[in-house]
Amino acid sequence: MRTTTLGAEGPQVGRIGLGCMGMSWAYTEADRDDAASIKVIHRALDLGVTLIDTADAYGPYSNEQLVGRALRDRRDRAVLATKVGLIPDGARQLHRNARPEYIRGAIEGSLARLGVDHIDLYQLHRVDPAVPLAESWGALAELVKQGKVRAIGLSEATLDEIREAQAIHPVASVQSELSLWTRGQLDDVVPYTEEQGIAFLPFSPLGRGFLTGAITSAADLPEGDMRRQLPRFQGEAFDANQALVTKVRAVAERVGATPGQVALAWVVAQGRYVVPIPGTKRLRYLEENAAAGDLELPADALAELDALPPAVGDRYGSFAGASNTSSSSTGSTGSK
Ligand SMILES: NC(=O)c1ccc[n+]([C@@H]2O[C@H](COP(=O)([O-])OP(=O)(O)OC[C@H]3O[C@@H](n4cnc5c(N)ncnc54)[C@H](OP(=O)(O)O)[C@@H]3O)[C@@H](O)[C@H]2O)c1
């Protein structure tokens, strides 16, 4: 598959990465199978999908262990990315903690679970409003000096936060939601990352599966699947959003691809250093998604996709505590 680098200075990576969250956490426990997930990770590397993304919060902890098992005999073929700073409690509520002393302890846990002597990309899962960013970022920069991590990144950070961090120590990457139905990052963050040579890693690039066209009714989602609580997957919003899929499908038919591949190829086209990390635990989906790394959409298709109407419904709605809470309060569980 086509490659780029992880930002201007980073290692080479395939244009499509792999998000491992769903192998152990969100959205549903249905069909989770560690052995199958390990095969997916192995196949990913064979296909050139080399950026492998996890987080200590996924499971919690079991996703890092799974990724570590998968990479045991092929560590050098992956660009291994994990995250720190979101902690689920027993009730699956997420708490932020980006205190330096917490980060210094958490890295040891991640290295041990992953079974590696260094992490290629260590990302702050969320800025913690209770801790000055300079302190969290300084602690992360210290880990680079110590050789425990090669580079550090941010997730769901604002442009001001990214600039602030960049002034202290190079920001290698920003991981935030970007897809055909969530395009806010294109306004300011993506242009800044492109200008600065920072990698941008879109999460949920398939709209949590919606943009593939595989979810034709909210009833397709198993009981307990957190997407049932998200506004875009509910009632009239769900139906209205099917119009987006219809348009993506029409483009897909014209270019001889699947809707999911078109959704990914559009994301890839947003910048030189944009590397989406679609999540899957299935070989079939992985292979389909990987092939999108070689799909170059013609200008008229890109223009048509750019002109799609916005999605109906918020990203999180009342579920949104997840994205906007401080370490001293709780957020909601789900996919982060
Ligand atoms: N930094 C953050 O706060 C944050 C937040 C969310 C996610 N993430 C990262 O981003 C990654 C991806 O995000 P995501 O999992 O939320 O959303 P996504 O990649 O947009 O969608 C994943 C969903 O789509 C399904 N899917 C994948 N490929 C498909 C295909 N070709 N055809 C049909 N369905 C397909 C998956 O099914 P199966 O699982 O059944 O294969 C899963 O249900 C995560 O794994 C995680 O690493 C980060």
The ligand as a Gaussian input file, in Angstrom:
#p B3LYP/6-31G(d) Opt

LIG

0 1
 N       -8.464000       8.897000      20.690000
 C       -9.731000       8.648000      20.951000
 O      -10.360000       9.266000      21.809000
 C      -10.423000       7.563000      20.164000
 C      -11.833000       7.446000      20.169000
 C      -12.422000       6.430000      19.394000
 C      -11.613000       5.571000      18.669000
 N      -10.246000       5.699000      18.713000
 C       -9.359000       4.847000      17.910000
 O       -9.831000       4.835000      16.557000
 C      -10.030000       3.494000      16.125000
 C      -11.172000       3.409000      15.138000
 O      -12.344000       4.054000      15.614000
 P      -13.732000       3.329000      15.855000
 O      -13.516000       1.895000      16.058000
 O      -14.421000       4.128000      16.892000
 O      -14.577000       3.606000      14.543000
 P      -14.499000       3.207000      13.000000
 O      -13.141000       2.766000      12.640000
 O      -15.094000       4.345000      12.286000
 O      -15.554000       2.011000      12.899000
 C      -15.368000       0.777000      13.523000
 C      -16.619000      -0.028000      13.308000
 O      -16.793000      -0.260000      11.916000
 C      -16.820000      -1.636000      11.630000
 N      -16.067000      -1.828000      10.381000
 C      -14.736000      -1.673000      10.178000
 N      -14.412000      -1.886000       8.901000
 C      -15.566000      -2.189000       8.263000
 C      -15.887000      -2.516000       6.933000
 N      -14.951000      -2.543000       5.984000
 N      -17.180000      -2.789000       6.624000
 C      -18.152000      -2.737000       7.564000
 N      -17.913000      -2.422000       8.844000
 C      -16.627000      -2.153000       9.207000
 C      -16.182000      -2.317000      12.813000
 O      -16.718000      -3.616000      12.954000
 P      -15.991000      -4.834000      13.685000
 O      -15.439000      -4.286000      14.986000
 O      -17.078000      -5.782000      13.886000
 O      -14.913000      -5.332000      12.830000
 C      -16.576000      -1.389000      13.969000
 O      -17.878000      -1.681000      14.409000
 C      -10.245000       2.717000      17.425000
 O       -9.934000       1.353000      17.291000
 C       -9.295000       3.408000      18.367000
 O       -7.972000       2.895000      18.181000
 C       -9.660000       6.684000      19.428000

